[in-house]
Amino acid sequence: MPARKLYFEAIRVGDELPALAKAPVDRVQLSRYAGASGDYNPVHVDEIYAKSVGMPSVYAPGMLVMGMLGQLISDWARGGQLRRYNVRFIKMVWPGDTVVCKGRVSDRHGSGGRYFVEIDLWAENQKGELVMKGGSQIQLFYSLEDENRQRSGQSPIVVEVPRESLVVPAPAASAPESASPAPAPAPERDRDEEDDEDDEDADEPRSGASSKKTAPREKPAAKTASLPTAKKAKK
């Protein structure tokens, strides 16, 4: 029986990948991973050393959890090509923790005979706490017919697929202008400007207005020298 294969035409944005629950992490697994990866950092395999640097015990390497998420992708995207895979470490995984890997199709698009899907990935522990998140891009054949054509040396099936995404675009900056905003209050004029205008208008005769205000902004010279002078001491 041929292995199941995944084709672009059968995928929809929002589809969830079957969750992958791994067996609880134990110290034997950590030792085996250290030997397989060549990462012999003692904080992952030496209990005494881990406690000496302030850890409650040894803990799983982040790359081990990353490999678990990678297994989720490889099991789901049979027949696809992994084009991008990235993760961010969120929380440590300790011996006894159960890691559950999950994913969801967040984007799909295709042009020129090449078809891609974007996958949101994350991993949780047995408490439902997020321990890792990331994403990947998978390239797929459009259909079984498309795969057969390309493998026989023929041109691919070309279907223009506009981008479909779960991401909601941010509203444009000018969107709030659609509602009629309240008129902005007129800027307060500086008192100096008002006084200057009064000075300019003072040259013109005013009916029923006093013309005493000739130079209100000019500081009187007497005021600057109005400090009390020292009195002569009486003899």
C-alpha positions as CSV (number, residue, x, y, z in Angstrom):
1,M,0.0,0.0,0.0
2,P,1.5,3.3,-1.0
3,A,2.2,5.9,1.7
4,R,-0.4,8.5,2.2
5,K,0.5,11.8,0.5
6,L,-0.7,15.3,1.1
7,Y,-1.7,17.6,-1.8
8,F,-2.3,21.3,-1.9
9,E,-5.8,21.1,-3.2
10,A,-7.0,19.3,-0.1
11,I,-5.7,21.8,2.4
12,R,-7.7,24.7,3.8
13,V,-6.6,27.6,6.0
14,G,-7.5,26.8,9.6
15,D,-7.0,23.0,9.3
16,E,-5.5,21.6,12.4
17,L,-2.7,19.0,12.4
18,P,-3.4,15.8,14.4
19,A,-1.8,16.4,17.9
20,L,1.3,14.4,18.7
21,A,1.7,13.5,22.4
22,K,5.2,12.2,23.3
23,A,6.0,9.9,26.2
24,P,7.1,11.6,29.4
25,V,10.7,12.8,29.2
26,D,13.1,10.7,31.4
27,R,16.8,10.8,32.1
28,V,17.5,7.8,29.9
29,Q,16.1,9.7,26.9
30,L,18.2,12.7,27.8
31,S,21.4,10.5,27.9
32,R,20.5,8.9,24.5
33,Y,19.8,12.3,23.0
34,A,23.2,13.6,24.2
35,G,24.9,10.6,22.6
36,A,23.0,11.0,19.3
37,S,23.5,14.8,19.0
38,G,26.9,15.1,20.5
39,D,25.6,17.7,23.0
40,Y,27.1,16.6,26.3
41,N,26.2,19.7,28.3
42,P,26.2,18.5,31.9
43,V,23.1,20.4,32.8
44,H,21.1,17.9,30.7
45,V,22.7,14.7,32.0
46,D,24.5,15.4,35.3
47,E,22.1,15.8,38.2
48,I,24.7,16.9,40.7
49,Y,26.1,19.5,38.3
50,A,22.7,20.8,37.4
51,K,21.9,21.5,41.1
52,S,25.3,23.1,41.6
53,V,24.4,25.8,39.1
54,G,21.0,26.5,40.7
55,M,18.7,24.1,38.7
56,P,16.3,21.8,40.5
57,S,17.4,18.9,38.3
58,V,18.6,18.2,34.8
59,Y,16.3,19.5,32.0
60,A,15.7,18.6,28.3
61,P,17.7,20.4,25.6
62,G,15.6,22.7,23.5
63,M,16.6,20.9,20.4
64,L,15.0,17.8,21.7
65,V,11.6,19.5,21.8
66,M,12.3,21.1,18.4
67,G,12.8,17.6,17.1
68,M,9.4,16.6,18.4
69,L,7.7,19.5,16.6
70,G,9.7,18.5,13.5
71,Q,8.2,15.0,13.8
72,L,4.7,16.5,13.8
73,I,5.4,18.2,10.5
74,S,7.1,15.2,8.8
75,D,4.3,12.9,9.8
76,W,1.6,15.3,8.4
77,A,3.2,16.6,5.2
78,R,3.9,13.3,3.5
79,G,5.1,14.0,0.0
80,G,5.8,17.7,0.8
81,Q,9.1,19.5,1.0
82,L,10.1,21.5,4.1
83,R,11.2,24.9,3.0
84,R,11.4,26.7,6.3
85,Y,11.3,25.7,10.0
86,N,11.9,28.0,13.0
87,V,11.0,27.8,16.7
88,R,11.3,29.9,19.8
89,F,12.0,28.4,23.2
90,I,9.4,29.5,25.8
91,K,9.7,27.2,28.9
92,M,12.0,24.5,30.1
93,V,11.0,20.8,29.9
94,W,11.9,18.7,32.9
95,P,12.1,15.0,33.4
96,G,8.5,13.7,33.8
97,D,7.0,16.3,31.6
98,T,4.8,15.2,28.7
99,V,5.1,17.2,25.5
100,V,2.1,17.6,23.2
101,C,2.9,19.0,19.8
102,K,0.2,20.9,17.8
103,G,-0.1,22.8,14.6
104,R,-2.6,24.7,12.3
105,V,-2.6,25.8,8.7
106,S,-2.3,29.6,8.8
107,D,-1.7,30.5,5.1
108,R,-1.8,29.0,1.6
109,H,-0.9,30.5,-1.7
110,G,0.4,29.4,-5.1
111,S,1.6,30.8,-8.4
112,G,3.6,29.6,-11.4
113,G,3.0,26.0,-10.6
114,R,4.5,26.2,-7.1
115,Y,2.2,25.8,-4.1
116,F,3.0,26.6,-0.4
117,V,1.3,26.3,3.0
118,E,2.4,28.0,6.2
119,I,2.0,26.2,9.5
120,D,1.8,27.6,13.0
121,L,3.4,25.3,15.5
122,W,3.5,25.1,19.2
123,A,4.2,22.6,22.0
124,E,2.6,22.3,25.5
125,N,3.4,20.4,28.6
126,Q,0.9,18.3,30.6
127,K,-0.3,21.4,32.4
128,G,-1.2,23.1,29.1
129,E,1.7,25.5,29.5
130,L,3.4,26.7,26.3
131,V,6.9,25.4,26.1
132,M,7.8,26.2,22.4
133,K,6.2,28.0,19.4
134,G,7.3,28.3,15.8
135,G,6.3,27.9,12.2
136,S,7.2,26.2,9.0
137,Q,6.6,26.4,5.2
138,I,5.8,23.4,3.2
139,Q,5.8,23.1,-0.6
140,L,3.4,20.6,-2.1
141,F,2.2,19.2,-5.4
142,Y,-1.2,20.7,-6.3
143,S,-2.7,17.2,-6.9
144,L,-1.9,13.6,-7.7
145,E,-2.1,14.5,-11.4
146,D,0.3,17.4,-10.9
147,E,2.8,15.0,-9.2
148,N,2.5,12.5,-12.0
149,R,3.1,15.1,-14.6
150,Q,6.1,16.6,-13.0
151,R,7.7,13.2,-12.2
152,S,7.3,12.3,-15.9
153,G,9.1,15.4,-17.0
154,Q,6.0,17.4,-18.0
155,S,5.2,21.0,-17.0
156,P,3.3,21.4,-13.7
157,I,-0.3,22.2,-13.4
158,V,-0.6,26.0,-13.0
159,V,-3.4,27.4,-10.9
160,E,-3.2,30.9,-9.5
161,V,-4.1,30.7,-5.9
162,P,-4.4,34.1,-4.1
163,R,-3.0,34.2,-0.6
164,E,-5.4,33.1,2.1
165,S,-4.4,33.8,5.7
166,L,-5.7,33.6,9.2
167,V,-3.8,36.9,10.0
168,V,-6.3,39.8,10.1
169,P,-4.7,42.9,8.5
170,A,-4.3,45.8,10.8
171,P,-6.7,48.7,10.1
172,A,-5.2,51.5,8.1
173,A,-4.0,54.6,9.9
174,S,-6.6,56.7,8.2
175,A,-9.6,54.5,9.2
176,P,-10.5,56.6,12.2
177,E,-11.1,59.5,9.9
178,S,-14.2,57.8,8.5
179,A,-16.0,58.9,11.5
180,S,-16.6,62.6,11.7
181,P,-14.2,63.8,14.3
182,A,-14.9,66.6,16.6
183,P,-13.4,69.9,15.3
184,A,-10.0,70.5,16.9
185,P,-10.1,73.3,19.4
186,A,-8.5,76.5,18.1
187,P,-5.0,76.9,19.5
188,E,-4.7,79.3,22.4
189,R,-3.0,82.5,21.3
190,D,-0.1,83.6,23.3
191,R,-0.8,86.7,25.4
192,D,2.2,88.4,23.7
193,E,0.5,87.9,20.3
194,E,-2.7,89.4,21.6
195,D,-0.9,92.3,23.0
196,D,1.0,92.8,19.8
197,E,-2.3,92.9,17.9
198,D,-3.7,95.4,20.4
199,D,-0.6,97.5,19.8
200,E,-1.1,97.5,16.0
201,D,-4.8,98.4,16.4
202,A,-3.9,101.2,18.8
203,D,-2.8,103.4,15.9
204,E,-6.3,103.4,14.4
205,P,-8.9,105.5,16.1
206,R,-11.6,103.6,18.0
207,S,-15.0,104.9,18.7
208,G,-15.8,104.9,22.4
209,A,-12.5,103.3,23.3
210,S,-9.7,104.8,25.3
211,S,-6.3,105.2,23.6
212,K,-4.3,105.1,26.8
213,K,-3.0,101.6,26.0
214,T,0.0,102.6,23.8
215,A,2.7,100.3,24.8
216,P,1.5,97.7,27.3
217,R,4.3,95.3,26.8
218,E,7.0,97.8,27.4
219,K,8.4,97.5,30.8
220,P,8.6,100.8,32.6
221,A,12.1,101.9,33.3
222,A,11.1,103.0,36.8
223,K,10.0,99.5,37.7
224,T,13.3,98.0,37.0
225,A,14.9,100.5,39.3
226,S,12.2,100.6,41.9
227,L,14.1,98.5,44.5
228,P,14.2,100.4,47.8
229,T,17.5,102.2,48.3
230,A,19.2,101.9,51.6
231,K,18.4,104.7,53.9
232,K,21.2,106.7,55.4
233,A,21.8,105.9,58.9
234,K,20.7,108.6,61.3
235,K,23.5,110.2,63.2
